Amino acid sequence: MAEQDVTDVDAYIASFPEGRRAVLERLRALIRSAAPLADETISYRMPTYTQGGAPLVFFAGWKEHVALYAVPVFEGGLEASVAPFRAAKDTVRFPVASPLPEELVTSIVTEIVARRTAS
């Protein structure tokens, strides 16, 4: 995981080796695209996206995977697509040895934003 004293997302990503850095940059771009009104910060030592002052999603890089956090359980087809990547109730892990499932990441973040907007 990244150095614990990073203060912004650029520094967080820069603290990783080149291969994982590219995956984290792409994950960041997908989140920002799916949640264009979200604010970006560091919280719990991870890149965090908030909207209306409430967290939407967090991401982190690890040795073997990148992860999204605070991912709720979805209904139907979206949850079926997420299920192979679920590591815990609210954690979704994507192995860095495999291509990042970009459409799935976008769908996850889009659904989280829709839920937040509806509540």
Secondary structure, DSSP 8 states (H G I E B T S, - for coil): ---TT--SHHHHHHTS-HHHHHHHHHHHHHHHHH-TT-EEEEETTEEEEEETTEEEEEEEE-SSEEEEES-----HHHHHHHGGGEEETTEEEEETTS---HHHHHHHHHHHHHHHHH-
